């Protein structure tokens, strides 16, 4: 079977991201998965255990300060060389900012089609995408070149399939044009133990109804009890209650968790666009006419400052 | 500084949006077509740079005839002029072909700085800035929540999952911005009147030296095979809190095995 290249998405703090495990799981259906680690010195070493556990038959490691020190372009150059050499059956990247950007450059370099926000990929290359905020399901195909797709987090259930991959170090030779955008600093914000928003199985979000930044503690508390991530509506972010990187909606993150809890969120189209493909939706809002209830599998019309603490207490009791 | 802002006309994300049943492209005919929201932030950023450092701001749009409305709207915010790439052969173009056309147009405009929204609200594909930069061989500083211009040096704060990166490059460069970067101005009455007289140059594929076979359905590198509308979600149980709302909520979560 042909190789399927999976470009590893990882963070300094949490290591291999869940979407990478999803891609490895998906790649096993299409061929033989090979993981590609693009990072600084020693990057692959730290990630190899997890990649092996989820079935990587081979690990390509491109490790260089040039990859780590410049934005995206060096990664695309290294990947383009690899793709040209091994002629894989498909190339999978994470449908997040950087994954899409690497894929974008790769598509131009190879004059190859690209599909983003893919939630399913058949062996014949037919991809399933969701469009227009989840309201439309699209079947599409790359018609020039190999299937180059970015996979949306929470699309596939990651399952382990232990393997013992060989590690192949790639030579990194990038051009001056790849080194035009220099990363001079990386600043961590909002560190914590919560799962990353787009990957979380549970997301608890607060909206304008939360009232102020301090009250978001209530949202955080419920999220922590459910092992989830915290999100916020645009209204809450614009009001300064919670930082922008946690915004869920048309101009923020798109999430598709098993459980989405909307607290004090009316459910404007702007917000629904980012969360309506969630499996189960629960809402608490004092306005019984709020559109969020049209989506909610379970809705409580009431004061979130009474309902949420009581729910938190009840969860603690049951634990 | 010679700044070009990429502006895309998209169907209003606040209303129902559809793909056409005949060719699976975005249905613009039945939609209320507006400027892609993120592009308004790009325009604002360009105007701020012009105000601080001097120069000229040009709007560049690829789109059908009706995109003229969005171009005039963009000009009413304050840019100096616009270039509209319009050609019937462009209908059905994929992202790869679109980047080829936009790069060809930018090649004629000698921009020091190209600014665009980080993504459009219709496709949300987020690939255009890097595709264009790759073709032009210039830097791409993408996902900016802050942009500083110091002579020919650009510095952005790029939003990431873990925080932000500080990234620098020299002009010429492509910068894409999120809606956290500024607060776009509303067009003034004077601005709206002035926009009607601002020059809008139209360019065809022939003007850009791009063959019709490289774009549209014929030149597409990917194809939509079919599409279906997902049935709208229907609401489930809704209860009114009479003192036990929190407990009932947890009971529901327990039956769904979340607790």
Interface residues (C-beta under 8 A of the other chain):
Chain A: X11 X12 X13 X71 X72 X73 X76 X96 X97 X100 X101 X103 X104 X105 X107 X108 X109 X111 X112 X113 X114 X115 X116 X117 X126 X130 X131 X132 X133 X134 X135 X136 X137 X138 X139 X140 X141 X142 X143 X144 X145 X177 X180 X181 X182 X183 X184 X185 X186 X187 X188 X189 X190 X191 X196 X197 X198 X202 X226 X244 X245 X250 X251 X254 X258 X259 X269 X270 X273 X276 X280 X281 X282 X284 X288 X293 X294 X295 X296 X297 X298 X299 X300 X301 X302 X303 X306 X307 X308 X309 X310 X311 X312 X313 X314 X315 X318
Chain B: X13 X14 X15 X16 X17 X18 X19 X24 X37 X38 X94 X95 X96 X99 X121 X122 X123 X124 X125 X126 X127 X128 X129 X130 X131 X133 X134 X135 X137 X138 X139 X140 X141 X142 X143 X145 X155 X158 X159 X160 X161 X162 X163 X164 X165 X166 X167 X168 X169 X170 X173 X178 X179 X180 X220 X221 X222 X223 X224 X225 X226 X227 X228 X229 X230 X232 X233 X234 X235 X236 X237 X238 X239 X240 X241 X244 X245 X246 X247 X248 X249 X250 X252 X253 X254 X256 X258 X259
